[in-house]
Amino acid sequence: MPRFARIFDAAADVLNAYYQAIADANLDHAMSLWIDEESASYICADGAHMHGLSEIRDGLAKQFTVSRVTIEPVDIRVHDSLSTVAYTVAEAHRPIDQSERAMMVFSTYVLIHERGEWRIAHIHATPMPDRTASQFATKMRHGQGSLH
């Protein structure tokens, strides 16, 4: 039986590439994943709002100099249509500097399929409330995962 490519696998590849670009502090690679439109937007977990590619580039560059992190997706929910995918993700943002505290974040990624490729159009990240983060951590320690 032939295997067919799933169109949404490529969207997940973009999300994984974004996580890797953030971990590597690779600004050019991170920016290559965004749509080529000034309507792109990014609301950071620290509350900063960036609109347009130049603001996003400047914001990411500043973030890379202040504190580098790796992003570990803990729970991912996918909502998709033919040309749009939205990921709602519970993430652990772990600083490269182990002396700093990790932060739990809820993030939403909106990816648009344009010109044959998936690109990030919007990211909205918000810190997870401490109580929710500790409940999440307890479930994960007990091997229950986020679905139990």
VMD Tcl script that builds the backbone (N, CA, C; Angstrom):
set m [mol new atoms 444]
animate dup $m
set s [atomselect $m all]
$s set {name element resname resid chain x y z} {
  {N N MET 1 A 0.847 -1.172 0.000}
  {CA C MET 1 A 0.000 0.000 0.000}
  {C C MET 1 A 0.898 1.241 0.000}
  {N N PRO 2 A 0.633 2.201 -0.864}
  {CA C PRO 2 A 1.493 3.395 -0.924}
  {C C PRO 2 A 1.301 4.275 0.304}
  {N N ARG 3 A 2.386 4.945 0.686}
  {CA C ARG 3 A 2.317 5.911 1.782}
  {C C ARG 3 A 2.136 7.290 1.183}
  {N N PHE 4 A 1.259 8.056 1.770}
  {CA C PHE 4 A 1.017 9.403 1.296}
  {C C PHE 4 A 1.590 10.392 2.304}
  {N N ALA 5 A 2.198 11.436 1.799}
  {CA C ALA 5 A 2.733 12.482 2.681}
  {C C ALA 5 A 1.574 13.213 3.329}
  {N N ARG 6 A 1.728 13.495 4.583}
  {CA C ARG 6 A 0.711 14.273 5.283}
  {C C ARG 6 A 1.141 15.726 5.253}
  {N N ILE 7 A 0.298 16.578 4.752}
  {CA C ILE 7 A 0.643 17.986 4.568}
  {C C ILE 7 A 0.993 18.679 5.880}
  {N N PHE 8 A 0.400 18.235 6.992}
  {CA C PHE 8 A 0.637 18.925 8.260}
  {C C PHE 8 A 1.942 18.508 8.925}
  {N N ASP 9 A 2.575 17.416 8.458}
  {CA C ASP 9 A 3.885 17.046 8.979}
  {C C ASP 9 A 4.884 18.162 8.747}
  {N N ALA 10 A 4.796 18.823 7.605}
  {CA C ALA 10 A 5.723 19.910 7.290}
  {C C ALA 10 A 5.524 21.087 8.253}
  {N N ALA 11 A 4.307 21.320 8.706}
  {CA C ALA 11 A 4.062 22.394 9.678}
  {C C ALA 11 A 4.758 22.057 10.992}
  {N N ALA 12 A 4.694 20.810 11.410}
  {CA C ALA 12 A 5.386 20.392 12.639}
  {C C ALA 12 A 6.893 20.546 12.477}
  {N N ASP 13 A 7.396 20.304 11.280}
  {CA C ASP 13 A 8.828 20.480 11.024}
  {C C ASP 13 A 9.238 21.937 11.229}
  {N N VAL 14 A 8.378 22.868 10.843}
  {CA C VAL 14 A 8.677 24.289 11.035}
  {C C VAL 14 A 8.733 24.610 12.533}
  {N N LEU 15 A 7.801 24.081 13.295}
  {CA C LEU 15 A 7.807 24.320 14.735}
  {C C LEU 15 A 9.084 23.752 15.366}
  {N N ASN 16 A 9.468 22.546 14.981}
  {CA C ASN 16 A 10.698 21.950 15.498}
  {C C ASN 16 A 11.925 22.755 15.081}
  {N N ALA 17 A 11.932 23.252 13.864}
  {CA C ALA 17 A 13.044 24.080 13.392}
  {C C ALA 17 A 13.119 25.380 14.189}
  {N N TYR 18 A 11.972 25.928 14.551}
  {CA C TYR 18 A 11.950 27.143 15.367}
  {C C TYR 18 A 12.562 26.868 16.741}
  {N N TYR 19 A 12.150 25.767 17.365}
  {CA C TYR 19 A 12.725 25.406 18.662}
  {C C TYR 19 A 14.246 25.276 18.565}
  {N N GLN 20 A 14.732 24.657 17.491}
  {CA C GLN 20 A 16.173 24.474 17.319}
  {C C GLN 20 A 16.875 25.810 17.100}
  {N N ALA 21 A 16.275 26.685 16.309}
  {CA C ALA 21 A 16.867 27.999 16.062}
  {C C ALA 21 A 16.967 28.809 17.356}
  {N N ILE 22 A 15.961 28.695 18.215}
  {CA C ILE 22 A 15.997 29.393 19.497}
  {C C ILE 22 A 17.106 28.809 20.370}
  {N N ALA 23 A 17.211 27.488 20.433}
  {CA C ALA 23 A 18.251 26.841 21.239}
  {C C ALA 23 A 19.653 27.231 20.761}
  {N N ASP 24 A 19.811 27.368 19.434}
  {CA C ASP 24 A 21.110 27.714 18.849}
  {C C ASP 24 A 21.357 29.218 18.817}
  {N N ALA 25 A 20.353 30.019 19.198}
  {CA C ALA 25 A 20.411 31.485 19.083}
  {C C ALA 25 A 20.776 31.873 17.653}
  {N N ASN 26 A 20.165 31.187 16.699}
  {CA C ASN 26 A 20.429 31.415 15.280}
  {C C ASN 26 A 19.330 32.337 14.728}
  {N N LEU 27 A 19.602 33.625 14.751}
  {CA C LEU 27 A 18.617 34.625 14.366}
  {C C LEU 27 A 18.187 34.480 12.911}
  {N N ASP 28 A 19.133 34.275 12.014}
  {CA C ASP 28 A 18.780 34.155 10.595}
  {C C ASP 28 A 17.884 32.958 10.338}
  {N N HIS 29 A 18.198 31.831 10.982}
  {CA C HIS 29 A 17.357 30.652 10.788}
  {C C HIS 29 A 15.962 30.863 11.375}
  {N N ALA 30 A 15.905 31.456 12.580}
  {CA C ALA 30 A 14.604 31.728 13.195}
  {C C ALA 30 A 13.760 32.623 12.299}
  {N N MET 31 A 14.369 33.666 11.743}
  {CA C MET 31 A 13.623 34.611 10.902}
  {C C MET 31 A 13.205 33.994 9.567}
  {N N SER 32 A 13.949 33.024 9.075}
  {CA C SER 32 A 13.607 32.380 7.798}
  {C C SER 32 A 12.322 31.568 7.898}
  {N N LEU 33 A 11.863 31.317 9.118}
  {CA C LEU 33 A 10.660 30.511 9.333}
  {C C LEU 33 A 9.379 31.339 9.366}
  {N N TRP 34 A 9.509 32.661 9.355}
  {CA C TRP 34 A 8.351 33.551 9.424}
  {C C TRP 34 A 7.815 33.864 8.029}
  {N N ILE 35 A 6.515 34.204 7.962}
  {CA C ILE 35 A 5.933 34.649 6.693}
  {C C ILE 35 A 6.622 35.944 6.279}
  {N N ASP 36 A 6.614 36.204 5.024}
  {CA C ASP 36 A 7.287 37.400 4.502}
  {C C ASP 36 A 6.276 38.534 4.385}
  {N N GLU 37 A 5.687 38.869 5.524}
  {CA C GLU 37 A 4.675 39.920 5.553}
  {C C GLU 37 A 4.825 40.725 6.837}
  {N N GLU 38 A 4.529 41.980 6.757}
  {CA C GLU 38 A 4.618 42.830 7.942}
  {C C GLU 38 A 3.473 42.594 8.920}
  {N N SER 39 A 2.539 41.740 8.561}
  {CA C SER 39 A 1.450 41.421 9.484}
  {C C SER 39 A 1.876 40.389 10.527}
  {N N ALA 40 A 3.088 39.847 10.412}
  {CA C ALA 40 A 3.589 38.890 11.394}
  {C C ALA 40 A 3.632 39.557 12.771}
  {N N SER 41 A 3.340 38.780 13.807}
  {CA C SER 41 A 3.334 39.346 15.157}
  {C C SER 41 A 3.794 38.310 16.169}
  {N N TYR 42 A 4.356 38.825 17.265}
  {CA C TYR 42 A 4.903 37.962 18.313}
  {C C TYR 42 A 4.655 38.653 19.654}
  {N N ILE 43 A 3.906 37.991 20.504}
  {CA C ILE 43 A 3.693 38.477 21.864}
  {C C ILE 43 A 4.489 37.541 22.767}
  {N N CYS 44 A 5.524 38.091 23.387}
  {CA C CYS 44 A 6.458 37.305 24.195}
  {C C CYS 44 A 5.900 37.028 25.585}
  {N N ALA 45 A 6.466 36.016 26.217}
  {CA C ALA 45 A 6.047 35.660 27.576}
  {C C ALA 45 A 6.311 36.791 28.568}
  {N N ASP 46 A 7.248 37.685 28.233}
  {CA C ASP 46 A 7.511 38.819 29.130}
  {C C ASP 46 A 6.565 39.986 28.880}
  {N N GLY 47 A 5.620 39.817 27.945}
  {CA C GLY 47 A 4.625 40.843 27.667}
  {C C GLY 47 A 4.952 41.748 26.504}
  {N N ALA 48 A 6.158 41.660 25.963}
  {CA C ALA 48 A 6.538 42.500 24.821}
  {C C ALA 48 A 5.708 42.126 23.590}
  {N N HIS 49 A 5.258 43.157 22.874}
  {CA C HIS 49 A 4.504 42.963 21.632}
  {C C HIS 49 A 5.388 43.410 20.475}
  {N N MET 50 A 5.591 42.519 19.521}
  {CA C MET 50 A 6.389 42.856 18.343}
  {C C MET 50 A 5.531 42.656 17.108}
  {N N HIS 51 A 5.465 43.686 16.292}
  {CA C HIS 51 A 4.664 43.621 15.068}
  {C C HIS 51 A 5.565 43.920 13.884}
  {N N GLY 52 A 5.528 43.045 12.907}
  {CA C GLY 52 A 6.364 43.207 11.729}
  {C C GLY 52 A 7.697 42.500 11.899}
  {N N LEU 53 A 8.269 42.123 10.772}
  {CA C LEU 53 A 9.486 41.324 10.797}
  {C C LEU 53 A 10.679 42.041 11.417}
  {N N SER 54 A 10.808 43.341 11.199}
  {CA C SER 54 A 11.967 44.040 11.763}
  {C C SER 54 A 11.887 44.094 13.286}
  {N N GLU 55 A 10.699 44.318 13.843}
  {CA C GLU 55 A 10.553 44.319 15.306}
  {C C GLU 55 A 10.797 42.927 15.879}
  {N N ILE 56 A 10.318 41.913 15.172}
  {CA C ILE 56 A 10.526 40.542 15.639}
  {C C ILE 56 A 12.020 40.215 15.620}
  {N N ARG 57 A 12.705 40.580 14.541}
  {CA C ARG 57 A 14.153 40.343 14.441}
  {C C ARG 57 A 14.889 41.049 15.579}
  {N N ASP 58 A 14.568 42.316 15.803}
  {CA C ASP 58 A 15.221 43.076 16.878}
  {C C ASP 58 A 14.932 42.464 18.243}
  {N N GLY 59 A 13.685 42.038 18.458}
  {CA C GLY 59 A 13.299 41.443 19.735}
  {C C GLY 59 A 14.002 40.120 19.993}
  {N N LEU 60 A 14.092 39.283 18.959}
  {CA C LEU 60 A 14.787 38.009 19.119}
  {C C LEU 60 A 16.282 38.232 19.350}
  {N N ALA 61 A 16.863 39.186 18.621}
  {CA C ALA 61 A 18.290 39.485 18.805}
  {C C ALA 61 A 18.555 39.909 20.247}
  {N N LYS 62 A 17.685 40.753 20.784}
  {CA C LYS 62 A 17.837 41.197 22.174}
  {C C LYS 62 A 17.682 40.022 23.131}
  {N N GLN 63 A 16.692 39.180 22.870}
  {CA C GLN 63 A 16.454 38.008 23.717}
  {C C GLN 63 A 17.686 37.112 23.738}
  {N N PHE 64 A 18.323 36.910 22.593}
  {CA C PHE 64 A 19.491 36.037 22.520}
  {C C PHE 64 A 20.671 36.589 23.322}
  {N N THR 65 A 20.755 37.917 23.445}
  {CA C THR 65 A 21.865 38.499 24.209}
  {C C THR 65 A 21.572 38.539 25.702}
  {N N VAL 66 A 20.284 38.603 26.076}
  {CA C VAL 66 A 19.913 38.696 27.493}
  {C C VAL 66 A 19.903 37.322 28.153}
  {N N SER 67 A 19.194 36.369 27.566}
  {CA C SER 67 A 19.062 35.045 28.178}
  {C C SER 67 A 18.700 34.029 27.104}
  {N N ARG 68 A 19.578 33.086 26.880}
  {CA C ARG 68 A 19.292 32.023 25.913}
  {C C ARG 68 A 18.551 30.889 26.600}
  {N N VAL 69 A 17.605 30.290 25.881}
  {CA C VAL 69 A 16.818 29.187 26.432}
  {C C VAL 69 A 16.701 28.066 25.414}
  {N N THR 70 A 16.367 26.900 25.922}
  {CA C THR 70 A 15.872 25.825 25.074}
  {C C THR 70 A 14.395 25.693 25.406}
  {N N ILE 71 A 13.612 25.350 24.403}
  {CA C ILE 71 A 12.176 25.202 24.607}
  {C C ILE 71 A 11.827 23.730 24.469}
  {N N GLU 72 A 11.240 23.194 25.528}
  {CA C GLU 72 A 10.824 21.798 25.521}
  {C C GLU 72 A 9.299 21.734 25.512}
  {N N PRO 73 A 8.708 21.264 24.412}
  {CA C PRO 73 A 7.251 21.119 24.400}
  {C C PRO 73 A 6.838 19.971 25.319}
  {N N VAL 74 A 5.901 20.263 26.207}
  {CA C VAL 74 A 5.451 19.273 27.173}
  {C C VAL 74 A 4.098 18.690 26.751}
  {N N ASP 75 A 3.266 19.519 26.176}
  {CA C ASP 75 A 1.944 19.088 25.710}
  {C C ASP 75 A 1.599 19.909 24.481}
  {N N ILE 76 A 1.249 19.232 23.394}
  {CA C ILE 76 A 0.934 19.927 22.138}
  {C C ILE 76 A -0.464 19.539 21.688}
  {N N ARG 77 A -1.254 20.546 21.360}
  {CA C ARG 77 A -2.580 20.345 20.756}
  {C C ARG 77 A -2.542 21.000 19.382}
  {N N VAL 78 A -3.119 20.338 18.397}
  {CA C VAL 78 A -3.072 20.828 17.022}
  {C C VAL 78 A -4.484 21.078 16.519}
  {N N HIS 79 A -4.668 22.240 15.913}
  {CA C HIS 79 A -5.931 22.607 15.275}
  {C C HIS 79 A -5.557 22.980 13.849}
  {N N ASP 80 A -6.079 22.243 12.873}
  {CA C ASP 80 A -5.631 22.513 11.513}
  {C C ASP 80 A -6.779 22.642 10.524}
  {N N SER 81 A -6.475 23.347 9.468}
  {CA C SER 81 A -7.367 23.461 8.318}
  {C C SER 81 A -6.467 23.344 7.092}
  {N N LEU 82 A -7.016 23.574 5.940}
  {CA C LEU 82 A -6.246 23.370 4.722}
  {C C LEU 82 A -5.032 24.282 4.621}
  {N N SER 83 A -5.144 25.526 5.071}
  {CA C SER 83 A -4.024 26.460 4.897}
  {C C SER 83 A -3.518 27.091 6.188}
  {N N THR 84 A -4.056 26.656 7.338}
  {CA C THR 84 A -3.650 27.217 8.618}
  {C C THR 84 A -3.548 26.105 9.653}
  {N N VAL 85 A -2.504 26.177 10.465}
  {CA C VAL 85 A -2.357 25.266 11.595}
  {C C VAL 85 A -2.094 26.115 12.830}
  {N N ALA 86 A -2.804 25.814 13.911}
  {CA C ALA 86 A -2.547 26.471 15.188}
  {C C ALA 86 A -2.109 25.399 16.179}
  {N N TYR 87 A -0.966 25.637 16.790}
  {CA C TYR 87 A -0.464 24.751 17.839}
  {C C TYR 87 A -0.645 25.463 19.166}
  {N N THR 88 A -1.265 24.793 20.115}
  {CA C THR 88 A -1.299 25.299 21.486}
  {C C THR 88 A -0.391 24.365 22.272}
  {N N VAL 89 A 0.637 24.960 22.887}
  {CA C VAL 89 A 1.706 24.160 23.459}
  {C C VAL 89 A 2.009 24.606 24.891}
  {N N ALA 90 A 2.077 23.654 25.791}
  {CA C ALA 90 A 2.634 23.906 27.115}
  {C C ALA 90 A 4.122 23.624 26.984}
  {N N GLU 91 A 4.941 24.617 27.343}
  {CA C GLU 91 A 6.382 24.516 27.110}
  {C C GLU 91 A 7.160 24.772 28.390}
  {N N ALA 92 A 8.297 24.115 28.507}
  {CA C ALA 92 A 9.272 24.430 29.548}
  {C C ALA 92 A 10.378 25.222 28.868}
  {N N HIS 93 A 10.569 26.463 29.288}
  {CA C HIS 93 A 11.651 27.300 28.775}
  {C C HIS 93 A 12.811 27.161 29.757}
  {N N ARG 94 A 13.829 26.430 29.335}
  {CA C ARG 94 A 14.967 26.141 30.210}
  {C C ARG 94 A 16.161 27.002 29.821}
  {N N PRO 95 A 16.623 27.866 30.734}
  {CA C PRO 95 A 17.786 28.701 30.438}
  {C C PRO 95 A 19.039 27.857 30.203}
  {N N ILE 96 A 19.873 28.297 29.292}
  {CA C ILE 96 A 21.159 27.640 29.059}
  {C C ILE 96 A 21.987 27.705 30.341}
  {N N ASP 97 A 21.912 28.842 31.035}
  {CA C ASP 97 A 22.576 29.021 32.324}
  {C C ASP 97 A 21.774 28.243 33.366}
  {N N GLN 98 A 22.312 27.115 33.804}
  {CA C GLN 98 A 21.601 26.225 34.722}
  {C C GLN 98 A 21.287 26.859 36.073}
  {N N SER 99 A 21.944 27.973 36.400}
  {CA C SER 99 A 21.668 28.620 37.686}
  {C C SER 99 A 20.350 29.399 37.659}
  {N N GLU 100 A 19.832 29.674 36.448}
  {CA C GLU 100 A 18.556 30.372 36.320}
  {C C GLU 100 A 17.407 29.367 36.364}
  {N N ARG 101 A 16.253 29.826 36.800}
  {CA C ARG 101 A 15.060 28.984 36.949}
  {C C ARG 101 A 14.338 28.816 35.614}
  {N N ALA 102 A 13.897 27.594 35.350}
  {CA C ALA 102 A 13.087 27.330 34.158}
  {C C ALA 102 A 11.717 27.970 34.333}
  {N N MET 103 A 11.071 28.287 33.215}
  {CA C MET 103 A 9.749 28.908 33.254}
  {C C MET 103 A 8.790 28.067 32.416}
  {N N MET 104 A 7.604 27.826 32.947}
  {CA C MET 104 A 6.564 27.131 32.191}
  {C C MET 104 A 5.740 28.180 31.462}
  {N N VAL 105 A 5.475 27.912 30.175}
  {CA C VAL 105 A 4.825 28.891 29.305}
  {C C VAL 105 A 3.758 28.191 28.472}
  {N N PHE 106 A 2.626 28.865 28.284}
  {CA C PHE 106 A 1.640 28.446 27.292}
  {C C PHE 106 A 1.918 29.258 26.038}
  {N N SER 107 A 2.078 28.602 24.901}
  {CA C SER 107 A 2.324 29.310 23.646}
  {C C SER 107 A 1.351 28.841 22.584}
  {N N THR 108 A 0.955 29.777 21.745}
  {CA C THR 108 A 0.151 29.467 20.571}
  {C C THR 108 A 0.947 29.896 19.357}
  {N N TYR 109 A 1.085 28.984 18.417}
  {CA C TYR 109 A 1.789 29.250 17.161}
  {C C TYR 109 A 0.772 29.132 16.034}
  {N N VAL 110 A 0.698 30.147 15.201}
  {CA C VAL 110 A -0.173 30.102 14.033}
  {C C VAL 110 A 0.723 30.039 12.807}
  {N N LEU 111 A 0.581 28.966 12.044}
  {CA C LEU 111 A 1.359 28.784 10.826}
  {C C LEU 111 A 0.424 28.853 9.623}
  {N N ILE 112 A 0.902 29.502 8.580}
  {CA C ILE 112 A 0.137 29.690 7.349}
  {C C ILE 112 A 0.852 28.963 6.218}
  {N N HIS 113 A 0.090 28.302 5.390}
  {CA C HIS 113 A 0.659 27.638 4.223}
  {C C HIS 113 A 0.563 28.605 3.045}
  {N N GLU 114 A 1.716 29.081 2.592}
  {CA C GLU 114 A 1.727 30.007 1.464}
  {C C GLU 114 A 2.856 29.648 0.513}
  {N N ARG 115 A 2.606 29.778 -0.756}
  {CA C ARG 115 A 3.587 29.474 -1.798}
  {C C ARG 115 A 4.248 28.115 -1.590}
  {N N GLY 116 A 3.448 27.149 -1.149}
  {CA C GLY 116 A 3.933 25.783 -1.003}
  {C C GLY 116 A 4.725 25.490 0.262}
  {N N GLU 117 A 4.806 26.457 1.181}
  {CA C GLU 117 A 5.581 26.248 2.403}
  {C C GLU 117 A 4.807 26.719 3.624}
  {N N TRP 118 A 5.083 26.099 4.757}
  {CA C TRP 118 A 4.515 26.531 6.028}
  {C C TRP 118 A 5.420 27.583 6.631}
  {N N ARG 119 A 4.818 28.662 7.123}
  {CA C ARG 119 A 5.568 29.743 7.748}
  {C C ARG 119 A 4.821 30.215 8.992}
  {N N ILE 120 A 5.571 30.704 9.972}
  {CA C ILE 120 A 4.987 31.239 11.203}
  {C C ILE 120 A 4.396 32.615 10.901}
  {N N ALA 121 A 3.150 32.820 11.296}
  {CA C ALA 121 A 2.494 34.124 11.133}
  {C C ALA 121 A 2.343 34.837 12.469}
  {N N HIS 122 A 2.203 34.057 13.544}
  {CA C HIS 122 A 1.970 34.671 14.859}
  {C C HIS 122 A 2.397 33.708 15.962}
  {N N ILE 123 A 2.979 34.271 17.007}
  {CA C ILE 123 A 3.265 33.533 18.239}
  {C C ILE 123 A 2.722 34.370 19.396}
  {N N HIS 124 A 2.039 33.692 20.296}
  {CA C HIS 124 A 1.577 34.347 21.524}
  {C C HIS 124 A 1.986 33.455 22.684}
  {N N ALA 125 A 2.875 33.961 23.519}
  {CA C ALA 125 A 3.359 33.210 24.677}
  {C C ALA 125 A 2.960 33.934 25.952}
  {N N THR 126 A 2.592 33.157 26.956}
  {CA C THR 126 A 2.226 33.735 28.241}
  {C C THR 126 A 2.722 32.817 29.356}
  {N N PRO 127 A 3.246 33.379 30.425}
  {CA C PRO 127 A 3.713 32.536 31.522}
  {C C PRO 127 A 2.568 31.727 32.119}
  {N N MET 128 A 2.873 30.489 32.460}
  {CA C MET 128 A 1.894 29.627 33.101}
  {C C MET 128 A 1.802 30.039 34.575}
  {N N PRO 129 A 0.607 30.183 35.123}
  {CA C PRO 129 A 0.496 30.492 36.556}
  {C C PRO 129 A 1.223 29.435 37.380}
  {N N ASP 130 A 1.822 29.846 38.485}
  {CA C ASP 130 A 2.613 28.936 39.323}
  {C C ASP 130 A 1.825 27.688 39.719}
  {N N ARG 131 A 0.580 27.866 40.113}
  {CA C ARG 131 A -0.228 26.710 40.543}
  {C C ARG 131 A -0.402 25.716 39.400}
  {N N THR 132 A -0.680 26.208 38.214}
  {CA C THR 132 A -0.844 25.338 37.050}
  {C C THR 132 A 0.467 24.657 36.702}
  {N N ALA 133 A 1.561 25.413 36.758}
  {CA C ALA 133 A 2.877 24.847 36.453}
  {C C ALA 133 A 3.227 23.726 37.428}
  {N N SER 134 A 2.928 23.903 38.703}
  {CA C SER 134 A 3.250 22.856 39.671}
  {C C SER 134 A 2.364 21.628 39.473}
  {N N GLN 135 A 1.087 21.822 39.098}
  {CA C GLN 135 A 0.215 20.692 38.794}
  {C C GLN 135 A 0.737 19.928 37.572}
  {N N PHE 136 A 1.171 20.673 36.580}
  {CA C PHE 136 A 1.743 20.079 35.383}
  {C C PHE 136 A 2.970 19.250 35.745}
  {N N ALA 137 A 3.855 19.821 36.552}
  {CA C ALA 137 A 5.087 19.135 36.950}
  {C C ALA 137 A 4.773 17.865 37.733}
  {N N THR 138 A 3.789 17.916 38.602}
  {CA C THR 138 A 3.410 16.740 39.390}
  {C C THR 138 A 2.920 15.621 38.481}
  {N N LYS 139 A 2.072 15.947 37.521}
  {CA C LYS 139 A 1.581 14.942 36.583}
  {C C LYS 139 A 2.731 14.321 35.792}
  {N N MET 140 A 3.655 15.161 35.352}
  {CA C MET 140 A 4.756 14.671 34.546}
  {C C MET 140 A 5.681 13.783 35.384}
  {N N ARG 141 A 5.923 14.136 36.648}
  {CA C ARG 141 A 6.772 13.321 37.515}
  {C C ARG 141 A 6.152 11.951 37.768}
  {N N HIS 142 A 4.833 11.897 37.834}
  {CA C HIS 142 A 4.140 10.654 38.109}
  {C C HIS 142 A 3.842 9.878 36.827}
  {N N GLY 143 A 4.356 10.355 35.709}
  {CA C GLY 143 A 4.205 9.632 34.452}
  {C C GLY 143 A 2.808 9.663 33.881}
  {N N GLN 144 A 1.987 10.580 34.365}
  {CA C GLN 144 A 0.612 10.633 33.877}
  {C C GLN 144 A 0.504 11.385 32.567}
  {N N GLY 145 A 1.458 12.254 32.294}
  {CA C GLY 145 A 1.354 13.061 31.094}
  {C C GLY 145 A 0.254 14.079 31.248}
  {N N SER 146 A 0.054 14.848 30.218}
  {CA C SER 146 A -0.897 15.947 30.308}
  {C C SER 146 A -2.330 15.511 29.999}
  {N N LEU 147 A -2.514 14.309 29.524}
  {CA C LEU 147 A -3.847 13.887 29.110}
  {C C LEU 147 A -4.603 13.148 30.205}
  {N N HIS 148 A -4.012 12.950 31.369}
  {CA C HIS 148 A -4.675 12.226 32.454}
  {C C HIS 148 A -5.215 13.179 33.498}
}
mol reanalyze $m
mol bondsrecalc $m
mol representation Tube
mol addrep $m
